[in-house]
């Protein structure tokens, strides 16, 4: 007997398959190597606000980032991966504890190069999926014609929020204002790159040389939905270790589990080339093109059905 939910989303799952196939074609056509890294790892990146799922004494990956960067250090300069990632306590209209992530890295690129590539990827996927230069999401047209606008986080606070970015950081309400006051305005009627995040919000990102209070990081918003997180990669192992120890301290003060440091990653970071990386949520990308209001409508099974 067919499940009524699975039967009702067949069209979306066919669309999902076309989108994943288009993503692969985009990278293969540009001579990227598709790779696979372990899902079960001894030490995730110790980020304060991301909780890993334990599996015995190890963890399920929250991202393939650490191991993909180790491949960069080994001489693989153009790599991508589509994989399952796991994050505890993430469940909502736009969140799943098991998600599908596209992650890719390009040696010799910075975060501005990555913005251009990200734009080209999504425009390519749109064409392959039959949408051309626009689509409609929740009754509103999203225009994909290039170029897409870019706005700094500081400018977004000045335009949309009651507080400046500096004041929001001072009063510890940055995330709350981003979610409630800024994000709903972003990505209408065109996708929007939001860039130059506070240094405290980029645990693995390079800081701007002339303004070290900011990280060379961006997120892409479409129709008010955060789609990806990208940055120029930090390649200094001493600074990265200090950042990880700071994140561990934050976890400790909030009573969260303390993860061991990923020592093998830190050892290889010294020989990793300058690079940019991007983590893009496949489930959310499908949501947009499927005109789905919730993430449940674009995955075959949700946790409550298992």
Secondary structure, DSSP 4 states (H G I P E B T S, - for coil): ---HHHHHTHHHHHHHHHHHHHHHHHHHHTTPEE----SEES-----TT--PEEETTEEE-S-SHHHHHHHHHTT--EEEEEEEEE-TT--BTTB-SEEEEEEEEEET--HHHHHHHHHHHHHHHHHHTT-TTEEEETTEEEE-PSPPEEEEHHHHHHHH-SS-HHHHHHTT-HHHHIIIIIGGGTTSSB-EEEEEEEGGG-TTBPEETTEEEEEEEEEEEETTEEEEEEEEBP--HHHHHHHHHHHHHHHHHTTPPPPPP-HHHHHHHTTPPSEEEEEEEHHHHHHHHHT-SSGGGGSS--GGG-
